[in-house]
């Protein structure tokens, strides 16, 4: 499921995502390494240091790789 807009998400989809986020936040050790071997790219339309650092921290905690991208910056996260 992509999070480019919530317009296509039902209220149940949103609730499920929030509940899963709370489970992960409560038990982060259960999810460490979940993305080992995956590469995620962050593209931001506007510079957002806090968002970038938050995403980088989460990607690191899940053991995924994050290539350094410069130039076009949009807030999409893409799993490769």
C-alpha angles and dihedrals in degrees: 000000000000124000103211093122136355091222092095095044121096120223087255091054090052093047091048091051092049092047091049090049090053091050091050092046091050094047107028093155089066091060102041110123093015092132099040108152093018125115121213125191124203118205119183127195090201130025109266114169096182093049093045093049092046092051092045090051092050093046090050093049090053090049096240125142121248116197117212108251124186133186117027107052119194129158097244123122113205126190114215 
